[in-house]
Amino acid sequence: MYQQSLEGIKPNYWLFLEITVVVMALISCLSRIPIIGFVLSGPLTCGIYYVTLRQLRGENVDFGLIFKGFEVFVAAMIAGLIISIPYLLNQILESNLFQH
């Protein structure tokens, strides 16, 4: 599975590395702002998936495509929030467990 994934992005490896680093840095910075991080992480993550899917289909990809997730903002935001639920629950449980 790993080899297939690597072969899929190999033609644009450096572009994918750049996209991943930039999006993760954006999400990390935005997560410091309450609510904003959760709202914007979904569209940014969808942008990474969009670029990856285009690459695997053999279509042209470029850095600007990471912002395509904002074209489906509400759906991407909801998906991001759903994906964040386990993280949020973990944070709540850890904060309650270690307060005593």
Buried (B, 14 or more C-beta within 10 A) or exposed (E): EEEEEEEBBEEBEEBBEEBBEBBBEBBEEBBEEEEEBBBBBBBBBBBBBBBBEBBBEEEEBEEEBBBBBBEBBEEBBEBBBEEBEEEEEEEEEEEEEEEE
